Amino acid sequence: MSIEFRPRARFVLGCVAVFGCFAIPSQLTSRISLACLGPVVPLQRNMARAGRSLATFIDDLASFRRTAAENRALRDRIAELTEQQKQWQALVRERDDKLRMFDELGRAQPGLVTCEAEIIGEGAVAQSGILFIDRGSSAGLRRGMAVVAGNSVVGTIAAASPSVSSVLLVTSPASRFDAELVSTGEPGVVIGKGDGTMVMKYVSKTAPQPGDGVVTRGRDGVVPRRLVLGTVLTAFRAPGSLMHDITLRPVRNVERLSGVVVVKPAVAKEDFPGEPGADAR
């Protein structure tokens, strides 16, 4: 048997049910809520753990990116400082080489008047045997003056403008030096061969040994005496010939030089107008 309620009765019953819910004691409501939440607690706990792990991962990722950027900046700075250190070391070595060259020249030729110069270029044609330096006639340089590295001859001034001079190397076929063998004192003439070596002509006495030195005689009044031109590589005299064919090599490798010293005749300093006082030694 079914019970049917009239519309008014259904409305009354609905109101009673609603107000009945509000009339349930709070303790009973809390128990019902806790009972409902019980099954979802493990899921909530796992979600909380996952959230904390995700937050930690995001923090670690941000920290890693900051560390990577800092490492890149440090590597760039280290590379920059390393390059600066190399440049400073090169400058120190260059200066030490110059001081050593001055010391060698001063011991070999006391009292010489000199002018320090930087090498700024080479001749346009390969094997031209020409260098360019950053000093010229305004510093008192003129044609024929010896250009040296230490006590070894690099070449002579070929031409001088006010601020730049060209240097004819000892190995150039156009160069000529009045020379003598250190071991015997026999004179001769040294001429460049254009291949990085030189030849000494007009030596008729005992053949020199490989490694013997050849120096300038200094009879022209411009190139000082006993500056080193080179060392003997080979000495040969053909049958029936009166002269030896002597091949020399220069002491200095020009490609490794950054600066040279021009040797001036020993005259008063005022004869060289415009010369900076720091260059006269």
RODO-2510 file (C-alpha; in nm, 4 decimals, decimal comma):
residues 281
     n   res          X          Y          Z
     1     m     0,0000     0,0000     0,0000
     2     s     0,1398     0,3350    -0,1003
     3     i     0,0981     0,6585     0,0832
     4     e     0,0313     0,9693    -0,1182
     5     f     0,0873     1,3157     0,0198
     6     r    -0,0983     1,6150    -0,0866
     7     p     0,1085     1,9117    -0,2147
     8     r     0,0619     2,1047     0,1063
     9     a     0,1736     1,8031     0,3116
    10     r     0,4825     1,7577     0,0916
    11     f     0,5774     2,1220     0,1462
    12     v     0,5447     2,0872     0,5213
    13     l     0,7555     1,7723     0,5283
    14     g     1,0271     1,9422     0,3206
    15     c     1,0465     2,2350     0,5577
    16     v     1,0692     2,0007     0,8542
    17     a     1,3589     1,8135     0,6900
    18     v     1,5534     2,1340     0,6162
    19     f     1,5083     2,2790     0,9594
    20     g     1,5872     1,9393     1,1040
    21     c     1,9311     1,9474     0,9440
    22     f     2,0057     2,2782     1,1098
    23     a     1,8801     2,1404     1,4352
    24     i     2,1346     1,8510     1,4317
    25     p     2,3919     1,9072     1,7073
    26     s     2,7343     2,0400     1,5957
    27     q     2,9206     1,7445     1,7444
    28     l     2,7167     1,5074     1,5338
    29     t     2,7867     1,7265     1,2257
    30     s     3,1640     1,7166     1,2923
    31     r     3,1538     1,3421     1,3235
    32     i     2,9653     1,3106     0,9980
    33     s     3,2197     1,5462     0,8245
    34     l     3,5176     1,3513     0,9598
    35     a     3,3557     1,0282     0,8537
    36     c     3,3159     1,1671     0,5028
    37     l     3,6728     1,2992     0,4877
    38     g     3,8322     0,9789     0,6115
    39     p     3,8566     0,8048     0,2741
    40     v     4,0213     1,1081     0,1027
    41     v     4,2941     1,1652     0,3653
    42     p     4,5538     0,9355     0,1952
    43     l     4,4883     1,1039    -0,1376
    44     q     4,5222     1,4470     0,0228
    45     r     4,8450     1,3400     0,1941
    46     n     4,9934     1,2179    -0,1358
    47     m     4,8888     1,5376    -0,3121
    48     a     5,0524     1,7434    -0,0371
    49     r     5,3742     1,5459    -0,0734
    50     a     5,3650     1,5862    -0,4504
    51     g     5,3098     1,9593    -0,4095
    52     r     5,6067     1,9920    -0,1774
    53     s     5,8243     1,7866    -0,4149
    54     l     5,7165     2,0009    -0,7098
    55     a     5,7936     2,3212    -0,5166
    56     t     6,1360     2,1827    -0,4189
    57     f     6,2049     2,0848    -0,7810
    58     i     6,1098     2,4322    -0,9051
    59     d     6,3357     2,5927    -0,6437
    60     d     6,6212     2,3584    -0,7366
    61     l     6,5725     2,4323    -1,1068
    62     a     6,5810     2,8071    -1,0451
    63     s     6,8909     2,7660    -0,8282
    64     f     7,0561     2,5530    -1,0990
    65     r     6,9869     2,8182    -1,3604
    66     r     7,1311     3,0892    -1,1366
    67     t     7,4378     2,8737    -1,0691
    68     a     7,4842     2,8006    -1,4406
    69     a     7,4650     3,1721    -1,5238
    70     e     7,7139     3,2520    -1,2481
    71     n     7,9490     2,9790    -1,3743
    72     r     7,9315     3,1178    -1,7284
    73     a     8,0082     3,4654    -1,5997
    74     l     8,3003     3,3297    -1,3955
    75     r     8,4377     3,1373    -1,6948
    76     d     8,4182     3,4499    -1,9107
    77     r     8,5939     3,6515    -1,6414
    78     i     8,8639     3,3868    -1,5997
    79     a     8,9204     3,3812    -1,9768
    80     e     8,9439     3,7617    -1,9804
    81     l     9,1910     3,7657    -1,6905
    82     t     9,3950     3,4862    -1,8509
    83     e     9,4205     3,6841    -2,1743
    84     q     9,5230     3,9959    -1,9814
    85     q     9,7847     3,7932    -1,7977
    86     k     9,9257     3,6647    -2,1282
    87     q     9,9416     4,0191    -2,2625
    88     w    10,1198     4,1443    -1,9519
    89     q    10,3617     3,8521    -1,9633
    90     a    10,4340     3,9261    -2,3298
    91     l    10,4988     4,2928    -2,2456
    92     v    10,7289     4,1940    -1,9579
    93     r    10,9209     3,9503    -2,1807
    94     e    10,9461     4,2145    -2,4517
    95     r    11,0781     4,4712    -2,2078
    96     d    11,3214     4,2209    -2,0594
    97     d    11,4477     4,1408    -2,4102
    98     k    11,5019     4,5107    -2,4783
    99     l    11,6881     4,5628    -2,1520
   100     r    11,9002     4,2579    -2,2237
   101     m    11,9786     4,3896    -2,5733
   102     f    12,0803     4,7269    -2,4309
   103     d    12,2963     4,5514    -2,1730
   104     e    12,4690     4,3395    -2,4401
   105     l    12,5290     4,6426    -2,6597
   106     g    12,6499     4,8528    -2,3666
   107     r    12,9050     4,5887    -2,2677
   108     a    13,0234     4,5416    -2,6269
   109     q    13,0309     4,9098    -2,7228
   110     p    13,0449     5,1445    -2,4224
   111     g    12,9422     5,5049    -2,4843
   112     l    12,7332     5,4500    -2,7966
   113     v    12,4443     5,6876    -2,8648
   114     t    12,1336     5,4840    -2,9353
   115     c    11,7664     5,5259    -3,0208
   116     e    11,5061     5,2654    -2,9366
   117     a    11,2462     5,1871    -3,2054
   118     e    10,9527     4,9541    -3,2598
   119     i    10,9124     4,7366    -3,5682
   120     i    10,5861     4,8394    -3,7370
   121     g    10,5896     4,6360    -4,0592
   122     e    10,7687     4,4527    -4,3354
   123     g    10,8196     4,5103    -4,7044
   124     a    10,5192     4,4440    -4,9273
   125     v    10,7070     4,1837    -5,1314
   126     a    10,8001     3,8546    -4,9669
   127     q    11,1735     3,8173    -4,9053
   128     s    11,2170     4,1883    -4,9734
   129     g    11,4602     4,2163    -4,6836
   130     i    11,2964     4,5378    -4,5597
   131     l    11,1545     4,6319    -4,2197
   132     f    10,9885     4,9544    -4,1091
   133     i    11,0431     5,1163    -3,7696
   134     d    10,8603     5,3972    -3,5913
   135     r    11,1500     5,6450    -3,5724
   136     g    11,2849     5,8707    -3,8427
   137     s    11,4859     6,1796    -3,9199
   138     s    11,3147     6,3810    -3,6446
   139     a    11,4881     6,1461    -3,3976
   140     g    11,8223     6,1915    -3,5715
   141     l    11,8166     5,8780    -3,7860
   142     r    11,9773     5,8815    -4,1259
   143     r    12,0803     5,6461    -4,4052
   144     g    12,3498     5,3918    -4,3248
   145     m    12,3105     5,3809    -3,9448
   146     a    12,3300     5,0331    -3,7920
   147     v    12,0129     4,8748    -3,6578
   148     v    12,0891     4,6178    -3,3906
   149     a    11,9298     4,3745    -3,1455
   150     g    12,1670     4,3408    -2,8533
   151     n    12,5157     4,3437    -3,0031
   152     s    12,3995     4,1749    -3,3264
   153     v    12,3369     4,3642    -3,6487
   154     v    11,9835     4,3435    -3,7885
   155     g    12,0470     4,5790    -4,0799
   156     t    12,1040     4,9418    -4,1689
   157     i    11,8758     5,2424    -4,2240
   158     a    11,7893     5,2515    -4,5941
   159     a    11,5769     5,5680    -4,5877
   160     a    11,4266     5,7926    -4,3202
   161     s    11,1183     6,0135    -4,3220
   162     p    11,0448     6,2380    -4,0214
   163     s    10,8637     5,9622    -3,8314
   164     v    10,9327     5,6309    -4,0101
   165     s    11,2463     5,4606    -4,1390
   166     s    11,3019     5,1591    -4,3607
   167     v    11,5654     4,9057    -4,2576
   168     l    11,7656     4,6982    -4,5056
   169     l    11,8260     4,3606    -4,3405
   170     v    12,1674     4,1952    -4,3340
   171     t    12,0205     3,9050    -4,5317
   172     s    11,9071     4,1277    -4,8212
   173     p    12,1131     4,0954    -5,1428
   174     a    12,1434     4,4766    -5,1416
   175     s    12,3255     4,4829    -4,8046
   176     r    12,7045     4,5008    -4,7732
   177     f    12,9217     4,5087    -4,4642
   178     d    13,2946     4,5429    -4,4189
   179     a    13,3641     4,2508    -4,1848
   180     e    13,6279     4,0308    -4,0260
   181     l    13,6519     3,6829    -3,8812
   182     v    13,6727     3,6763    -3,5027
   183     s    13,8992     3,3695    -3,4978
   184     t    14,1667     3,5003    -3,7375
   185     g    14,0947     3,8696    -3,7838
   186     e    14,0988     3,8254    -4,1622
   187     p    13,8845     4,0867    -4,3378
   188     g    13,6160     4,0293    -4,5973
   189     v    13,2831     4,1541    -4,7252
   190     v    12,9487     4,0152    -4,6054
   191     i    12,6622     4,0200    -4,8561
   192     g    12,3049     3,8992    -4,8040
   193     k    12,1785     3,6123    -5,0175
   194     g    11,8071     3,6832    -4,9911
   195     d    11,7288     3,3400    -4,8452
   196     g    11,7845     3,4189    -4,4785
   197     t    12,1616     3,3666    -4,4951
   198     m    12,4690     3,5657    -4,5979
   199     v    12,7970     3,5002    -4,7736
   200     m    13,1413     3,6288    -4,6765
   201     k    13,3706     3,6948    -4,9719
   202     y    13,7432     3,7578    -5,0213
   203     v    13,8691     3,5318    -4,7416
   204     s    14,1796     3,3559    -4,8696
   205     k    14,3619     3,2328    -4,5598
   206     t    14,2704     2,9473    -4,3244
   207     a    13,9080     2,8427    -4,3556
   208     p    13,6970     2,9289    -4,0506
   209     q    13,5166     2,6585    -3,8561
   210     p    13,1378     2,6286    -3,8306
   211     g    13,0194     2,8467    -3,5428
   212     d    13,3008     3,1032    -3,5760
   213     g    13,1772     3,4591    -3,5436
   214     v    13,1927     3,7390    -3,8004
   215     v    13,1857     4,1021    -3,6842
   216     t    13,1877     4,4483    -3,8402
   217     r    13,5172     4,6325    -3,8902
   218     g    13,3626     4,9779    -3,8425
   219     r    13,5839     5,1609    -4,0885
   220     d    13,3051     5,3745    -4,2395
   221     g    13,2507     5,5779    -3,9225
   222     v    12,8784     5,4991    -3,9198
   223     v    12,8522     5,1303    -3,8307
   224     p    13,0451     5,0698    -3,5056
   225     r    13,3241     4,8148    -3,4885
   226     r    13,2817     4,4564    -3,3644
   227     l    12,9059     4,4292    -3,3878
   228     v    12,8117     4,0689    -3,4622
   229     l    12,6975     4,0019    -3,8192
   230     g    12,6550     3,6254    -3,7965
   231     t    12,8164     3,2879    -3,7440
   232     v    12,9788     3,0534    -3,9950
   233     l    12,7607     2,7737    -4,1316
   234     t    12,9938     2,6299    -4,3967
   235     a    13,3300     2,7191    -4,5471
   236     f    13,4415     2,5721    -4,8800
   237     r    13,7164     2,6464    -5,1295
   238     a    13,6849     2,5013    -5,4779
   239     p    13,9939     2,3408    -5,6351
   240     g    14,2075     2,6047    -5,8003
   241     s    14,0247     2,8909    -5,6260
   242     l    14,2050     3,1370    -5,3972
   243     m    13,8949     3,2355    -5,2019
   244     h    13,6662     3,0513    -4,9655
   245     d    13,2913     3,0392    -5,0059
   246     i    13,1702     3,1090    -4,6532
   247     t    12,8009     3,0921    -4,5675
   248     l    12,6777     3,2757    -4,2577
   249     r    12,3541     3,2862    -4,0671
   250     p    12,2366     3,5848    -3,8644
   251     v    12,2352     3,5567    -3,4868
   252     r    11,8883     3,7081    -3,4423
   253     n    11,5620     3,5784    -3,5844
   254     v    11,3981     3,8971    -3,7117
   255     e    11,0518     3,7402    -3,7057
   256     r    11,0715     3,7164    -3,3253
   257     l    11,1742     4,0787    -3,2746
   258     s    10,9277     4,3524    -3,1820
   259     g    11,1829     4,6272    -3,1245
   260     v    11,5346     4,7240    -3,2269
   261     v    11,7988     4,9817    -3,1407
   262     v    11,9483     5,2260    -3,3896
   263     v    12,3145     5,3077    -3,3219
   264     k    12,4183     5,6652    -3,3956
   265     p    12,7636     5,8056    -3,4391
   266     a    12,8973     5,9421    -3,1099
   267     v    12,8136     6,3112    -3,1556
   268     a    12,6536     6,5701    -2,9305
   269     k    12,2913     6,5090    -2,8469
   270     e    12,1866     6,8523    -2,9721
   271     d    12,2843     6,7424    -3,3242
   272     f    11,9714     6,5273    -3,3273
   273     p    11,6764     6,7680    -3,3070
   274     g    11,3462     6,6445    -3,1799
   275     e    11,4865     6,3342    -3,0132
   276     p    11,3021     6,2404    -2,6941
   277     g    11,5357     6,2376    -2,4001
   278     a    11,4172     5,8929    -2,2954
   279     d    11,5578     5,7419    -2,6156
   280     a    11,9132     5,8663    -2,5802
   281     r    12,1203     5,6335    -2,3732
***
